[in-house]
Amino acid sequence: MRIAILSADVAGGHDAAARTLRDELVEAAPDADVTIDNGLAAAGTALHRFVRDGFKLQLGTSGGSYGLMVHALARRPVYTPVRGALGRIAAGGVRRLVERHAPDLVVSTYPVVTAALGHLRARGELRVPVAAPIMDAAPHPMWMHGGVDLHLVPIPRAAVTPTPASGMRGR
């Protein structure tokens, strides 16, 4: 089995999650071919720099604004169009990256990459199943997409079902 884990070089946590997942998959299935790649970089130079460098700048100059942004993005009138736009912008590069890996399964550890993969799956442009582990006990709606086949959460009460039309629905 070929598994492509797509991550992002933003703050280090997403890459750490990708490495941990890879190690656990290889231990559980030694014959699996598990690779890690930078899905955010594949999304395009402009988006990659905007997200990565914008995050560093935001935390370095106005850390309090990060909390405000996260709070605003938790509201459906905000996260739905933002997630949709990010998914559309990133989709072409992420699709080409997936095609280069030719995996049996794609796993995303970064929300923008998850948005692109979910967008592609929802439109029928990506046939490979997509999973997205969510490393937080209180998942943020931006981290999920209705086109993703499986969202993995750390505790059962954090489980929600994303729907393409309506956003999030508790389960």
N, C-alpha and C positions, 0 to 999 in steps of 0.2 A: 504494500500500500504506500502511495506517495501522499504526503501531507505537507502543504505549504502553510507556514505560519507567517502572517503579515503583521508587522509591528510598525513602530515609529520612533524616531530618535528625539523624542520630546520628554525631557526631565528624567529619563532612565527607567521609570517604573514599567512602562509598556514593554521595553526590551527585556527587562528582568523577568516579567511574566512570560514572555515568549520563550526565553531560555529555560525557565523552570518547566514549562509545558513540554518543550522539546525533550528535555531530559527524562521526564516522566513517561512520555510516549515511547521513547527509545527503550526505556527499562521495561515497560509493559509489552512492547512488541519489537524485539530486537531486529527483526527483518524489515521494519518500516523505514522508508526513506523520508526523513523529516528535515525540512529546510526552514530557515528563517530569512526573511527579506524585509526591506524597508518599504512598506506599502505607501507611506506618506510621501516618500521621495518619488515613488513611481507615479503618484497622483499629479505630478508636474512641479517644476522648479518654483514657479510663483506661489502656488498654494503651500508647498513644503516650507519655503522660507517665511511666508506670512504666518503660518501656524507655529512653526518651531521658534522663529526669532521673535514673533509677537508675544508668545508665551514668556520667553526669557525677559523681554523688555517690560512686559506687564508686571511680572513678579518683582523685577529689579527696581522699578520706579513707582509702582502703584499697586502693591500687593492686595490692598483692600478691594480694588476693582475686580479682582478675580472672583471673589465671593459674590459680588453683585452680578457679574456676567453669568456665573453658574446658576444663580437664583433666577435671573431673567430667562435663561435657556431652559428652565424647568417648566415654563408655561407653554402650553400647546400653540397659542398664536405666534410664539417666537420659535420654538424648536422645530415645528413642522416645516416651515419654509427654509430655515437655516439648514437643517439636516438634509432636506431635499436639494437645496442648492449645492451644498458640499458634496453630496452623493453624485450629482450630475457632473460637477466640475472634475471630480476625481475619477469618475468611472472609466474613461478611456485608458488612462495610464494603468490603473489597477487591473483592468481586464487584460491588457497586454502582458503585465507581469504574471498573472495567473496562467495565461496561455504559454508563457515561456517555461513555467514550472510543470505544466501538464499534470496537476495533482488529482488525486481521487477525492480529496477533501481540502478545503481552505479554512483556516482559522484566523480570525482577526483579533488582535489585542488592542486596537486603537479605534476610537469612535469614528473618525473621518473615514478610515478604511472600511469599517463596518457599514457606514452609510453608503459608500460606493458599491460594495459587494451586495448589500441589500437592494439597492437600486437596480443593479444588473440582474439579480435573481428575480425580482418582482416583474421586470420587463421581459423575462425569458431570454436574456442575452448571456446568461452564465448558467451552464448546466451542472456545474460542480456544486455539491452541497457546501454550505457555509455554516460554521459555528463561531460563536463569539463568547468567550469567557468574560464575565464581568467581575472584577476583583473587589467590589465594594458591597457591603451589606445593605446599602441603600442605593440601588441603581438609579442613575439619572436617565431621563428619557432620551437624551442625545446619544446614549451608548447603545441604543437598540434600534432595530429597523424591522418592520414587518416582513420584509423579503428574506431575512436571515432564517435559515432552517432551524437553528438551535441556539438559544442563549443559555449559558451556564452560569448559575449564580451560587454564591458561597453558602447560603442558608435558604431553606424552602420558603420562608415568609417574604423573602426578597423577590420571589418569582412574580413576574408580570408577563402578560401576553401582549406584545406589540401588534397592532393592526395597521396596515397601510393607510386606511382611510381615517381612522379615528385616533391614532396615536397609541396610547397605552390603556390597558384594561387589566385590573387586578385579577389574580387567579388563585 
